[in-house]
Amino acid sequence: MSATNKSKLLATTAVLSDVLKNAGTATATELTLATKAIADETIATYPNYPADSSGTNIFLEIPATTVAAAVSDPTATSYSTHSCSGSSTRP
């Protein structure tokens, strides 16, 4: 697997976890679209996810408000994702 594909897979997995936790009663389609939208933005911001631009491993914390916004409008161009730098047990 290429580094780019690995980053996409890891970001999508991390985002999906938070979307499932915070999405409430969203449908499967809404979950899919919200996850894709947030993961795409995550990869645009952190193309080497799970590392930031300095090479430090990070983990994402996606607030419920971000998930709600993505479920409501997955075509929005910007979501507020929070990352915490430092070593992490979460990829």
C-alpha positions as a Markdown table, in Angstrom:
| # | Residue | x | y | z |
|---|---|---|---|---|
| 1 | Met | 0.0 | 0.0 | 0.0 |
| 2 | Ser | 1.4 | 3.4 | -0.9 |
| 3 | Ala | 2.0 | 6.0 | 1.8 |
| 4 | Thr | -0.8 | 8.2 | 0.3 |
| 5 | Asn | -3.3 | 5.4 | 0.5 |
| 6 | Lys | -2.2 | 4.4 | 4.0 |
| 7 | Ser | -2.7 | 8.0 | 5.2 |
| 8 | Lys | -6.2 | 8.1 | 3.6 |
| 9 | Leu | -7.1 | 4.7 | 5.2 |
| 10 | Leu | -5.8 | 5.8 | 8.7 |
| 11 | Ala | -7.5 | 9.2 | 8.5 |
| 12 | Thr | -10.8 | 7.7 | 7.3 |
| 13 | Thr | -10.7 | 5.1 | 10.1 |
| 14 | Ala | -10.1 | 7.8 | 12.8 |
| 15 | Val | -12.8 | 10.0 | 11.4 |
| 16 | Leu | -15.3 | 7.2 | 11.1 |
| 17 | Ser | -14.8 | 6.3 | 14.8 |
| 18 | Asp | -15.6 | 9.9 | 15.9 |
| 19 | Val | -18.5 | 10.2 | 13.4 |
| 20 | Leu | -20.1 | 7.0 | 14.7 |
| 21 | Lys | -19.7 | 8.2 | 18.3 |
| 22 | Asn | -21.2 | 11.6 | 17.6 |
| 23 | Ala | -23.7 | 11.2 | 14.8 |
| 24 | Gly | -26.8 | 10.4 | 16.8 |
| 25 | Thr | -29.5 | 9.1 | 14.6 |
| 26 | Ala | -27.8 | 9.8 | 11.2 |
| 27 | Thr | -28.6 | 7.4 | 8.4 |
| 28 | Ala | -25.9 | 5.1 | 6.8 |
| 29 | Thr | -25.7 | 7.5 | 3.8 |
| 30 | Glu | -25.3 | 10.5 | 6.1 |
| 31 | Leu | -22.6 | 8.7 | 8.0 |
| 32 | Thr | -20.8 | 7.8 | 4.8 |
| 33 | Leu | -20.9 | 11.3 | 3.4 |
| 34 | Ala | -19.9 | 13.0 | 6.6 |
| 35 | Thr | -17.0 | 10.6 | 7.1 |
| 36 | Lys | -15.8 | 11.2 | 3.6 |
| 37 | Ala | -16.1 | 15.0 | 3.9 |
| 38 | Ile | -14.2 | 15.2 | 7.2 |
| 39 | Ala | -11.6 | 12.6 | 6.1 |
| 40 | Asp | -10.9 | 14.5 | 2.8 |
| 41 | Glu | -10.3 | 17.7 | 4.8 |
| 42 | Thr | -8.1 | 15.9 | 7.2 |
| 43 | Ile | -5.9 | 14.5 | 4.4 |
| 44 | Ala | -5.8 | 18.0 | 2.8 |
| 45 | Thr | -4.6 | 19.4 | 6.1 |
| 46 | Tyr | -2.4 | 16.5 | 7.1 |
| 47 | Pro | -1.3 | 14.7 | 3.9 |
| 48 | Asn | 1.0 | 12.4 | 5.9 |
| 49 | Tyr | -1.6 | 11.5 | 8.5 |
| 50 | Pro | -1.0 | 10.2 | 11.2 |
| 51 | Ala | 1.9 | 12.6 | 11.2 |
| 52 | Asp | 1.8 | 16.4 | 10.9 |
| 53 | Ser | 4.1 | 18.5 | 8.7 |
| 54 | Ser | 6.9 | 18.2 | 11.2 |
| 55 | Gly | 6.7 | 14.4 | 11.3 |
| 56 | Thr | 5.1 | 14.3 | 14.8 |
| 57 | Asn | 2.4 | 11.7 | 15.2 |
| 58 | Ile | -1.0 | 13.3 | 15.9 |
| 59 | Phe | -4.5 | 12.0 | 16.7 |
| 60 | Leu | -7.7 | 13.7 | 15.8 |
| 61 | Glu | -10.5 | 14.7 | 18.1 |
| 62 | Ile | -13.5 | 15.6 | 16.1 |
| 63 | Pro | -16.2 | 17.4 | 18.1 |
| 64 | Ala | -19.9 | 16.5 | 17.9 |
| 65 | Thr | -20.5 | 20.0 | 16.4 |
| 66 | Thr | -18.2 | 19.2 | 13.5 |
| 67 | Val | -19.9 | 15.8 | 12.9 |
| 68 | Ala | -23.4 | 17.5 | 13.1 |
| 69 | Ala | -22.2 | 20.1 | 10.5 |
| 70 | Ala | -20.9 | 17.4 | 8.2 |
| 71 | Val | -24.0 | 15.3 | 8.5 |
| 72 | Ser | -26.2 | 18.4 | 7.8 |
| 73 | Asp | -24.1 | 19.5 | 4.8 |
| 74 | Pro | -21.3 | 17.2 | 3.6 |
| 75 | Thr | -20.6 | 19.6 | 0.7 |
| 76 | Ala | -19.4 | 22.3 | 3.0 |
| 77 | Thr | -15.8 | 23.3 | 2.3 |
| 78 | Ser | -14.5 | 23.6 | 5.9 |
| 79 | Tyr | -15.0 | 21.6 | 9.1 |
| 80 | Ser | -13.4 | 22.4 | 12.4 |
| 81 | Thr | -11.3 | 19.4 | 13.3 |
| 82 | His | -9.1 | 19.4 | 16.3 |
| 83 | Ser | -5.8 | 17.6 | 16.5 |
| 84 | Cys | -3.5 | 16.9 | 19.4 |
| 85 | Ser | 0.2 | 16.6 | 18.7 |
| 86 | Gly | 2.4 | 14.2 | 20.4 |
| 87 | Ser | 2.8 | 10.5 | 20.6 |
| 88 | Ser | -0.4 | 8.6 | 20.5 |
| 89 | Thr | -1.6 | 5.1 | 20.9 |
| 90 | Arg | -4.3 | 5.9 | 18.3 |
| 91 | Pro | -3.1 | 5.9 | 14.7 |
